[in-house]
Amino acid sequence: MIKMSFDSREQALQKTPPEQPPGANPAPILRDRTPARRVALVGFGTVGRAVAKILCERRNEAGLLRLTHICNRNVERKKQPWVPSEVIWTEDFGAILNSDADIVIELIGGLTPAEELVRSALNAGKSVVTANKQLIARHGPDLLELASANGCQLEFGASVAGGVPVLPALRTGLCGDRLHGIAGILNGTCNYILSRIETDRIPFSEALEEAQARGYAEADASEDLDGGDARAKLSILALAGLHVRISPGDIRARTIRGIDAVDFDYAAELGCTIRQISRADLKETTLFADVGPSLVPASSPFGRVQRNLNLVLTSGEYGGDMAFLGAGAGGDPTAVAVVSDLMFVAESLSAGPRPHRPLQLASPKVSCDFETPWYLRLVVKDQPGIIAGLAAILSAHQLNIDAVLQKPGFDKSALPFVITLEPCRDAQLHPALQEMSALPFALRPCLCLPILR
Ligand SMILES: NC(=O)c1ccc[n+]([C@@H]2O[C@H](COP(=O)([O-])OP(=O)(O)OC[C@H]3O[C@@H](n4cnc5c(N)ncnc54)[C@H](OP(=O)(O)O)[C@@H]3O)[C@@H](O)[C@H]2O)c1
């Protein structure tokens, strides 16, 4: 019943293109060559609602997409007067799977029941567009394989960096290169907190409270602060850009919780600031990957990213470095990425079924053993012999001191000071750090940040 009514409406549209008033922009060319694809939306929250809005407002203009269903739990409370009356509101995934929708948009988030829904849709021959980073980070390769085996598509352009089109760029504009490195500011919450501490030298706790009050951080912000969110995104970027299959849990994540205003004072002395940086470098059969707070030059692209923006830099063998900057979250920017994926899928579907091609993914060893200079910040009870004690440990581990920084004016009973080290491997440094943190005058574990030049 539903199928017939949509088919007939679509046929009518194709037979009688709307007349254009004189001087009006012509209808998009896609409209003439591509039949409208039926789209079912699952999840009518922040992003889902913004996606529906674009699809409804632009339905005559971007005629290649037609919203047919909106699915959400307790759906009655979600209904909106601006959604056309022919769109079916439902709480039943089964109704979507049994419908004539060509493309399912998954925007409920999380793993359960999103994973089952996406698998069922792909098995039913429907293409899927999702913004779900958890799902793609954990099951992306399997789901891409499933999509290909069923002759349909899976797109997830909004799952990293929200509205910044970095994943589509990896899929199309950069696929002619051989990328070997990806680095980014991928978590807007961390960037908001760090750039607020930087600007006003407020304590970490105050910056976090402010981010929560503004809706940039959840009440439990652990996933953001401790790097879980960013490493899931980094694993998706590595999948799409470096063609590797890695689990987010294999990437070391360091928390930003230990950073305080004084670290920005010391970083500034070194011409740097502090950002949560996610980086992955593919070298032969090893993927070097790390997520966590790092010193970056204040004048560098990373150093200039303020508040909750995202920035991704890619490095390719042929094309060199590229940068992608913009809003990493928010209903509207993320919805643009989802609708762009929908348009890409709709066009691809019109090209006919594609032969099944198994995914070509490497499974490299994952290591965090980067070689970099380091920033070590200690908080000590001031007494004679501190530098000598620390220097003895560093020397025993063959680590070279680059500089010792001590700003005046701090309470001698809890004195923060900094040692910078010349480049060394992470694995060489960490045993020394443990010994340094166990010294009797050390009041807290040593904060250790890579310096990225
Ligand atoms: N928000 C952003 O800025 C952003 C940016 C990039 C990517 N994303 C991703 O986009 C996806 C959606 O995010 P969002 O911010 O729109 O989330 P959201 O506001 O929480 O919306 C999720 C929607 O799905 C519904 N839902 C949840 N579980 C369901 C279930 N089992 N059955 C039916 N409906 C269910 C929710 O209903 P209730 O109203 O009952 O809870 C809600 O309407 C997530 O994967 C997220 O990671 C979001």
The ligand as a Gaussian input file, in Angstrom:
#p B3LYP/6-31G(d) Opt

LIG

0 1
 N       25.244000      15.584000      18.282000
 C       26.343000      15.784000      17.582000
 O       26.868000      16.886000      17.516000
 C       26.986000      14.636000      16.859000
 C       28.144000      14.869000      16.080000
 C       28.721000      13.812000      15.366000
 C       28.146000      12.550000      15.453000
 N       27.038000      12.355000      16.246000
 C       26.478000      11.007000      16.291000
 O       25.163000      11.034000      15.773000
 C       24.359000      10.035000      16.404000
 C       23.121000      10.712000      16.986000
 O       23.546000      11.693000      17.920000
 P       22.502000      12.726000      18.551000
 O       23.339000      13.776000      19.181000
 O       21.465000      13.087000      17.581000
 O       21.864000      11.817000      19.707000
 P       20.492000      12.094000      20.464000
 O       20.158000      13.516000      20.477000
 O       20.602000      11.373000      21.767000
 O       19.417000      11.352000      19.548000
 C       19.253000       9.964000      19.509000
 C       17.822000       9.698000      19.143000
 O       17.659000       8.296000      18.984000
 C       16.577000       7.868000      19.789000
 N       16.865000       6.531000      20.254000
 C       17.875000       6.142000      21.078000
 N       17.807000       4.818000      21.275000
 C       16.756000       4.369000      20.572000
 C       16.177000       3.091000      20.395000
 N       16.688000       2.017000      20.991000
 N       15.093000       2.991000      19.626000
 C       14.572000       4.073000      19.017000
 N       15.056000       5.310000      19.140000
 C       16.156000       5.454000      19.919000
 C       16.528000       8.855000      20.937000
 O       15.233000       8.860000      21.509000
 P       14.952000       9.553000      22.933000
 O       14.540000      10.937000      22.627000
 O       13.880000       8.724000      23.538000
 O       16.228000       9.466000      23.730000
 C       16.839000      10.153000      20.234000
 O       15.709000      10.723000      19.638000
 C       25.267000       9.392000      17.453000
 O       25.851000       8.238000      16.922000
 C       26.337000      10.461000      17.693000
 O       27.559000       9.915000      18.158000
 C       26.449000      13.357000      16.924000

